[in-house]
Amino acid sequence: MRKLCLILVFAVSLTAAVHARDVGIYNVEELISEDGDSAKKPFTITDIEQRRGELRVWIQPQYGGIAGIARLVSNGSLEAQVSDSAGSDAVPLMLQKAVVCKEGETYYLGYSETDPDCEIERTRYYLRTPVTIGQDRDLGIGLDPDFLWLIEER
């Protein structure tokens, strides 16, 4: 029921491809519409982490790179909704980065914030939303009308 609600809210006709996989303790269903081009999928979810009342959805940029994802977030094309037995509500979605310095320090910053003054070992990106999910509470991230990611705790 929750998933159906999310699909209707994002108004996507996603019947062509459904890819489900486990990411840690979460199940992620990736839905691509019949008309969608799977080669243009903006990202893949690599990890999910809940901490202090927020959810971090770690992503691997694909089509359009990280700059493309930043545009989708900033112009509101990439949307998020939390769904539970009471219904569904839109929630804010922010693009963030984790910059790991060779010295061992990790900085969590907004996407457009200046990198720290250190020798950078790597940078990882994530979508942050101020919600938690769990039993009977799921998160949907949609790029209408072609892509929808449904995240639920297993």
N, C-alpha and C positions, 0 to 999 in steps of 0.2 A: 504494500500500500504506500509506504513512504517513498519508494523508488518511483512508483507510478506518478505520485504527486510531483516529484522533482522533474520527471521527464515532461509532464504537462506544463509546469511552470516555465521551463526553458523553451517550450514550444518547438521541440526538435522531433523530427521523424527519424528515429534511429532504429532501423530494422536491418541494416545491411551487415554490420559487424559488431560483435561484442567480444571483448577480450577481458577475461577475469584472471586475476593473479593475486597471490598473497604478497603483501609488503609488511614484514614484521607481523604484528598482531592484527593487522587490518586486511580487509579484502578490498581490492580496487577493481571496479568494472569500468572499462574504457569502451564507450559506445561511439560509433562513427555512423553518420547517416548514409542512406543509400546514395545520395548525391555528393557526399563528402569525399575528399581526396585524402586517403590515409597518408600519402607522402607529404601532405601539408600539415600534419599534426604538429602543433607548436612545441610540445614537450612530452616527456615520459616521466611518470612519478617513480622516484627511486627509493624514497624512504618517507616515513611519516612519524612525527614525534609530537606528543602532547606535553606541554609544560606550562605551569602557572596560568591556567585559564586560557591558553591559546593553543592553536594547532599549527604546526610547521609541516608543510608539504614540500619535501625536497624534490627538485625537478632537474631533469637533464634536458637542456634546450635542444630542439630539433629544427624544423623548418622556420626560417626567419631569425634564428639565433636568440640570444638573450635580449637584444635590442627590440626584436619583434614582440617578445613576451611583454617587455616593459610598455610598449605602445598599446597592446591589448588591455593591460591592466589600467593604464592611465586614461584611456578613452572609454573605459567601462564596458568594453566588448567581452572581457573575461569576467564572468559573474560567479558568485558563490551563494549557496543557500544551505541552511541547516534545516533538517526535517526531523520531526518527532511525532508522537501520537496527537499532539495538539495542532499540528499543521506544519507549515514551512515559512521561514523568514529569510529575507536577504541579509547577508552579512558582508562586512567590508573585506576586501582582499588586497594585500599589500605585497609587492615584490621586494625581497630582502636578499642580502648576501652574507655569507660567512667567509671572512678572509683569514686564512691560516698563514701565520708568519713562520719562517724557518726556525725562529727562536722558540717556537712552541705556543705562542700566544694566539688565541682566536678572537677575532672581532666580529660582532654581529651588527650589521649596518643596513640602512636603507639602500636600495639599489643605486640611487644617484649620489649617495654620500661619498666623499673622498676616501680613498683607501688609506689605511694607516701607513705611517712612515716606518716601514720595515721591509725586509726581504721576503716577498710573498712566495709561499710554497704553492698555494692553490687557492682558488675561489670557488665556492659552491653557492648555488642559488636556491631559494625556497619561497613559496607563497605562504604568507602568514595571515591567519584570521583569528579574531578574538573569541573563539568558541572551543568547546571540547565536545568530543563525540564518544559514544559508548553504547551500552545496551539501549536499543530503541531510539537512538539519535545518530543520524547520518549526515554527511556533508556531500553536496553536489557542486562541482565546478563545471560551468558550461561556457562554451563558445558557440553561441547560437548562429546558424542552425546545424552545424556540422559535428561538433564534438561535445561529449559529456563524460565526466569522470565522476563516478559514485564511490564514496569511501565509507566503509562501515567496519566496525570492530567485529572480528570473527567470534 
